Amino acid sequence: MTVQPTDIIRASAKMVILGQLQENVYHYRYSPTGFAMDDSEAISTLLNGLEGFYGEISDLQSEDLAYASVDFFNVSQESPMGEYPWPTLEAGALTDFVLALQLAAVLRFPTSVTRTQGRKFIGGMCESAVDSYGYIETVVLASLGLIAATMWESIGTGSNVYAPGVYNYTLDRFTRYGSATVNTIMGTQRRRQIGRGA
């Protein structure tokens, strides 16, 4: 199969902590100036891009969090692209106590469309990430900010480029991320159906 210019690809990044699935779902639009791209090449580009983000994030997560897989789906063609293991990521790096499983750092990606923004919930954080008032520690907040700043940029080079954004299934509308911010307090991560996570 091939990815066509402007195709929307959904990438579901899956992790497991203490038996509970945590999932972040991303939508990418393939470059309108690109050529038909083999699924395998598109997957390789996106998988390595996601690994780059989470390779930085894993240094802030508990060793109890395991990286499971990334599931790809071509939304435009309504076609599964396959589920793949993370190239090298296996688990978080920290050994201190993990926060309650429903708590997660929240990365937000505003867009130019009112009431349309991307949100990614980063679970598996440890108690050392927050101060006694419940605010995310300054050094952790700074690290998350640097990571978020790269996550709203496109993945790939040349004509093999994938722009991140919010896809509205009802309106069949893709809206590109316009910036990135990080909440200063932990959010509550709702449990979601597989493939429909934030």
Secondary structure as UniProt FT lines:
FT   STRAND          2..3
FT   TURN            5..6
FT   STRAND          8..17
FT   TURN            18..19
FT   STRAND          20..30
FT   TURN            32..33
FT   STRAND          37..38
FT   HELIX           39..57
FT   HELIX           58..60
FT   STRAND          61..62
FT   TURN            63..64
FT   STRAND          65..74
FT   TURN            75..78
FT   STRAND          79..84
FT   TURN            101..102
FT   STRAND          103..110
FT   TURN            114..115
FT   STRAND          117..122
FT   STRAND          125..126
FT   HELIX           127..129
FT   TURN            132..133
FT   STRAND          135..136
FT   HELIX           138..151
FT   STRAND          155..157
FT   TURN            158..159
FT   STRAND          160..168
FT   TURN            169..172
FT   STRAND          173..176
FT   STRAND          181..182
FT   STRAND          187..188
FT   TURN            194..195
//
